[in-house]
């Protein structure tokens, strides 16, 4: 599956700005930076972002709209959830989580930053290869 033809949204360029927070190669195409920030994030097979938290004093968080491929979402302390096109993931502010592609599939989602007050991201440790290999 070619990255730029996965869905109606182009994959964009290699995600150099956040490279240190990913295991593997991701691509980023910012669809909106006004009113609501929306980025189309494309993950090569096996690529995933580090554990992270979206902080806010009110509101905030993130919304994932899966557009192509197969991937995972996991909250700290919970089992990983397999994701497919048309899945929607609501991530409240303050929840430690990660998301990314399955080992054998490209994966793409729209990442929507939920508006809030004093929003910021905290990047944490990488998802270990050992934990990732245990996923179905």
Backbone as CSV, one residue per row, in Angstrom:
resi,resn,N_x,N_y,N_z,CA_x,CA_y,CA_z,C_x,C_y,C_z
1,UNK,0.858,-1.175,0.000,0.000,0.000,0.000,0.903,1.236,0.000
2,UNK,0.759,2.059,-0.983,1.584,3.257,-1.087,1.035,4.327,-0.151
3,UNK,1.904,4.951,0.625,1.492,5.894,1.673,0.657,7.045,1.151
4,UNK,0.992,7.587,-0.020,0.269,8.758,-0.500,-1.079,8.422,-1.130
5,UNK,-1.435,7.134,-1.191,-2.705,6.727,-1.793,-3.571,5.925,-0.822
6,UNK,-3.351,6.071,0.456,-4.081,5.284,1.441,-5.518,5.751,1.609
7,UNK,-5.731,7.046,1.597,-7.065,7.603,1.792,-7.161,8.874,0.959
8,UNK,-8.234,9.588,1.108,-8.389,10.838,0.354,-7.392,11.908,0.818
9,UNK,-6.793,11.729,1.996,-5.826,12.696,2.517,-4.411,12.241,2.204
10,UNK,-3.630,13.080,1.569,-2.251,12.737,1.255,-1.430,12.569,2.525
11,UNK,-0.447,11.686,2.445,0.384,11.359,3.609,1.240,12.524,4.073
12,UNK,1.677,13.360,3.179,2.538,14.461,3.573,4.001,14.058,3.541
13,UNK,4.807,14.855,4.217,6.253,14.656,4.219,6.679,13.874,5.456
14,UNK,7.896,13.302,5.409,8.396,12.627,6.614,8.279,13.557,7.826
15,UNK,7.839,12.992,8.932,7.535,13.751,10.151,8.824,14.054,10.932
16,UNK,9.644,14.919,10.373,10.936,15.248,10.980,10.780,16.017,12.289
17,UNK,9.757,16.852,12.396,9.577,17.692,13.586,9.374,16.865,14.855
18,UNK,8.773,15.679,14.735,8.470,14.847,15.900,9.188,13.497,15.837
19,UNK,10.183,13.386,14.974,10.905,12.139,14.734,11.388,11.460,16.017
20,UNK,11.863,12.256,16.977,12.414,11.680,18.212,11.350,10.996,19.076
21,UNK,10.064,11.229,18.779,8.981,10.664,19.578,8.298,9.478,18.907
22,UNK,8.923,8.940,17.847,8.371,7.814,17.104,9.413,6.711,16.972
23,UNK,8.934,5.469,16.990,9.749,4.317,16.609,9.325,4.024,15.179
24,UNK,10.224,4.156,14.214,9.885,3.964,12.815,9.541,5.278,12.146
25,UNK,9.156,5.182,10.872,8.902,6.376,10.062,7.426,6.740,10.031
26,UNK,7.147,8.002,10.305,5.794,8.533,10.161,5.840,9.722,9.202
27,UNK,4.661,10.085,8.719,4.515,11.204,7.783,3.420,12.107,8.317
28,UNK,3.562,13.417,8.087,2.597,14.370,8.628,2.148,15.344,7.549
29,UNK,0.835,15.513,7.440,0.221,16.488,6.544,-0.761,17.286,7.388
30,UNK,-0.386,18.510,7.735,-1.276,19.357,8.530,-2.430,19.835,7.657
31,UNK,-3.638,19.412,7.992,-4.824,19.772,7.221,-5.417,21.090,7.690
32,UNK,-5.257,21.396,8.971,-5.789,22.641,9.524,-4.941,23.081,10.709
33,UNK,-4.611,24.348,10.732,-3.935,24.937,11.902,-4.742,26.123,12.433
34,UNK,-5.949,26.316,11.894,-6.843,27.382,12.338,-8.076,26.770,12.994
35,UNK,-8.624,27.433,13.977,-9.803,26.999,14.732,-9.568,25.670,15.436
36,UNK,-9.459,24.583,14.667,-9.179,23.266,15.226,-7.970,22.715,14.475
37,UNK,-6.957,22.265,15.209,-5.753,21.718,14.596,-5.997,20.253,14.229
38,UNK,-5.768,19.934,12.933,-5.980,18.574,12.440,-4.776,18.174,11.597
39,UNK,-4.159,17.074,11.983,-3.041,16.550,11.211,-3.353,15.158,10.706
40,UNK,-3.028,14.907,9.449,-3.132,13.560,8.903,-1.799,12.881,9.182
41,UNK,-1.812,11.844,10.014,-0.590,11.139,10.391,-0.616,9.758,9.749
42,UNK,0.461,9.440,9.038,0.603,8.153,8.367,1.791,7.426,8.985
43,UNK,1.593,6.160,9.313,2.613,5.333,9.958,2.996,4.198,9.020
44,UNK,4.291,3.991,8.796,4.728,2.804,8.079,4.483,1.586,8.964
45,UNK,4.435,0.374,8.378,4.245,-0.816,9.212,5.253,-0.848,10.368
46,UNK,4.748,-1.119,11.574,5.587,-1.193,12.765,5.868,0.139,13.431
47,UNK,5.516,1.235,12.798,5.771,2.563,13.380,4.731,2.881,14.451
48,UNK,5.194,3.458,15.540,4.281,3.903,16.600,4.912,5.091,17.309
49,UNK,4.033,5.911,17.918,4.573,7.031,18.681,4.837,6.599,20.119
50,UNK,5.604,7.401,20.821,5.890,7.137,22.231,4.618,7.330,23.058
51,UNK,4.652,6.787,24.257,3.618,7.105,25.227,3.610,8.633,25.363
52,UNK,2.443,9.209,25.500,2.360,10.664,25.668,1.042,11.044,26.329
53,UNK,1.012,12.283,26.799,-0.151,12.806,27.520,-0.469,14.185,26.958
54,UNK,-1.748,14.423,26.669,-2.211,15.747,26.269,-2.765,16.413,27.531
55,UNK,-2.058,17.411,28.012,-2.473,18.110,29.220,-3.313,19.342,28.883
56,UNK,-4.200,19.721,29.780,-4.983,20.956,29.663,-5.582,21.255,31.029
57,UNK,-5.760,22.538,31.329,-6.418,22.889,32.592,-7.934,22.764,32.463
58,UNK,-8.449,22.854,31.241,-9.849,22.532,30.952,-9.950,22.196,29.470
59,UNK,-10.901,21.321,29.136,-11.029,20.872,27.745,-9.807,20.068,27.350
60,UNK,-9.414,20.200,26.099,-8.207,19.544,25.611,-8.397,18.070,25.340
61,UNK,-7.295,17.418,25.063,-7.306,16.006,24.694,-7.133,15.858,23.191
62,UNK,-7.474,14.694,22.705,-7.278,14.402,21.290,-8.377,13.477,20.800
63,UNK,-8.648,13.566,19.512,-9.623,12.717,18.848,-8.911,12.103,17.648
64,UNK,-8.976,10.779,17.500,-8.387,10.094,16.350,-9.502,9.566,15.466
65,UNK,-9.427,9.874,14.171,-10.371,9.374,13.176,-9.575,8.501,12.213
66,UNK,-9.759,7.190,12.298,-8.971,6.265,11.498,-9.488,6.265,10.067
67,UNK,-8.562,6.479,9.107,-8.949,6.574,7.700,-8.442,5.412,6.847
68,UNK,-7.367,4.720,7.274,-6.832,3.648,6.436,-5.922,2.733,7.244
69,UNK,-5.810,1.490,6.799,-4.870,0.547,7.385,-5.363,-0.088,8.674
70,UNK,-4.393,-0.658,9.400,-4.690,-1.308,10.681,-3.651,-0.845,11.692
71,UNK,-4.125,-0.491,12.881,-3.209,-0.015,13.906,-3.714,-0.323,15.302
72,UNK,-3.112,0.361,16.266,-3.441,0.146,17.674,-3.515,1.469,18.422
73,UNK,-4.300,1.436,19.483,-4.363,2.517,20.462,-4.337,1.844,21.832
74,UNK,-3.558,2.400,22.748,-3.506,1.828,24.090,-3.382,2.930,25.120
75,UNK,-4.185,2.815,26.171,-4.074,3.691,27.337,-3.261,2.973,28.400
76,UNK,-2.503,3.720,29.150,-1.656,3.186,30.221,-2.502,2.326,31.160
77,UNK,-2.048,1.098,31.415,-2.742,0.196,32.331,-3.848,-0.618,31.693
78,UNK,-4.140,-0.395,30.406,-5.198,-1.129,29.712,-4.618,-1.916,28.544
79,UNK,-5.398,-2.875,28.039,-5.000,-3.629,26.854,-5.072,-2.730,25.625
80,UNK,-4.246,-3.022,24.635,-4.290,-2.287,23.373,-5.578,-2.625,22.625
81,UNK,-6.081,-1.656,21.899,-7.282,-1.801,21.076,-6.858,-1.756,19.608
82,UNK,-7.277,-2.740,18.825,-6.972,-2.742,17.395,-7.875,-1.729,16.697
83,UNK,-7.295,-0.991,15.763,-8.031,0.056,15.056,-8.113,-0.231,13.563
84,UNK,-9.266,0.136,12.980,-9.545,-0.059,11.558,-10.220,1.194,11.005
85,UNK,-10.250,1.375,9.665,-10.924,2.540,9.095,-12.330,2.706,9.659
86,UNK,-12.672,3.937,9.920,-13.941,4.394,10.486,-13.982,4.338,12.007
87,UNK,-12.951,3.791,12.662,-12.918,3.827,14.124,-12.643,5.246,14.596
88,UNK,-13.222,5.571,15.736,-13.033,6.883,16.365,-12.552,6.639,17.786
89,UNK,-11.496,7.360,18.175,-10.945,7.224,19.521,-10.995,8.589,20.195
90,UNK,-11.672,8.653,21.340,-11.735,9.877,22.144,-10.709,9.752,23.264
91,UNK,-9.775,10.693,23.332,-8.707,10.647,24.323,-8.824,11.891,25.211
92,UNK,-9.309,11.736,26.426,-9.427,12.890,27.313,-8.052,13.435,27.703
93,UNK,-8.006,14.691,28.053,-6.773,15.282,28.574,-6.335,14.500,29.809
94,UNK,-5.025,14.354,29.950,-4.472,13.700,31.125,-4.307,12.197,31.020
95,UNK,-4.711,11.589,29.899,-4.627,10.133,29.733,-3.334,9.778,28.984
96,UNK,-2.493,8.973,29.617,-1.249,8.520,28.982,-1.597,7.420,27.985
97,UNK,-1.088,7.552,26.744,-1.466,6.629,25.684,-0.432,6.635,24.569
98,UNK,-0.603,5.707,23.615,0.169,5.693,22.376,-0.725,5.165,21.271
99,UNK,-0.325,5.398,20.020,-1.029,4.853,18.868,-0.044,4.665,17.722
100,UNK,-0.355,3.723,16.839,0.528,3.470,15.709,0.062,2.296,14.872
101,UNK,0.896,1.941,13.903,0.566,0.899,12.933,0.771,-0.496,13.501
102,UNK,0.061,-1.450,12.917,0.329,-2.871,13.174,1.649,-3.219,12.484
103,UNK,2.298,-4.302,12.901,3.589,-4.661,12.312,3.542,-4.924,10.807
104,UNK,2.382,-5.350,10.305,2.261,-5.750,8.903,1.354,-4.837,8.079
105,UNK,1.079,-3.618,8.564,0.142,-2.755,7.861,0.519,-1.287,7.985
106,UNK,0.349,-0.553,6.898,0.384,0.896,6.987,-0.835,1.318,7.801
107,UNK,-0.805,2.517,8.356,-1.904,2.997,9.196,-1.986,4.515,9.054
108,UNK,-3.201,5.010,8.992,-3.380,6.456,8.855,-4.572,6.909,9.686
109,UNK,-4.400,8.037,10.371,-5.517,8.641,11.097,-5.423,10.157,11.058
110,UNK,-6.564,10.775,11.250,-6.598,12.212,11.461,-6.494,12.426,12.958
111,UNK,-5.526,13.231,13.374,-5.349,13.561,14.783,-5.915,14.965,14.991
112,UNK,-6.977,15.047,15.769,-7.659,16.312,16.029,-7.311,16.759,17.443
113,UNK,-6.751,17.944,17.566,-6.467,18.506,18.889,-7.744,19.144,19.414
114,UNK,-8.250,18.619,20.516,-9.466,19.165,21.111,-9.113,20.495,21.774
115,UNK,-9.819,21.566,21.409,-9.511,22.872,22.007,-9.673,22.844,23.528
116,UNK,-8.826,23.591,24.193,-8.875,23.686,25.644,-7.985,24.812,26.127
117,UNK,-7.869,24.921,27.427,-7.032,25.955,28.037,-5.704,25.356,28.470
118,UNK,-4.640,26.091,28.170,-3.282,25.697,28.562,-2.927,24.288,28.080
119,UNK,-3.224,24.009,26.818,-2.941,22.689,26.235,-1.447,22.541,25.957
120,UNK,-0.941,21.368,26.262,0.452,21.037,25.938,0.577,19.521,25.928
121,UNK,1.578,19.033,25.194,1.852,17.595,25.141,3.065,17.277,25.988
122,UNK,3.006,16.155,26.664,4.156,15.619,27.388,4.521,14.300,26.736
123,UNK,5.720,14.241,26.139,6.199,13.007,25.522,6.932,12.178,26.547
124,UNK,6.638,10.897,26.567,7.199,9.977,27.556,8.031,8.908,26.840
125,UNK,8.204,7.770,27.490,9.052,6.704,26.976,8.456,6.048,25.732
126,UNK,9.339,5.412,24.954,8.909,4.662,23.779,8.165,3.398,24.211
127,UNK,7.278,2.923,23.354,6.640,1.617,23.542,7.726,0.591,23.242
128,UNK,8.023,-0.269,24.197,9.123,-1.217,24.024,8.824,-2.204,22.899
129,UNK,9.882,-2.660,22.240,9.724,-3.684,21.208,9.069,-4.934,21.797
130,UNK,9.437,-5.289,23.017,8.881,-6.477,23.669,7.365,-6.355,23.839
131,UNK,6.898,-5.218,24.347,5.456,-5.013,24.542,4.737,-4.960,23.186
132,UNK,5.361,-4.308,22.224,4.744,-4.186,20.895,4.610,-5.553,20.216
133,UNK,5.623,-6.394,20.327,5.593,-7.727,19.706,4.495,-8.612,20.291
134,UNK,4.044,-8.342,21.500,2.998,-9.148,22.136,1.594,-8.854,21.611
135,UNK,1.444,-7.756,20.848,0.116,-7.411,20.303,-0.259,-8.391,19.219
136,UNK,-1.593,-8.616,19.032,-2.015,-9.560,17.998,-1.714,-9.018,16.618
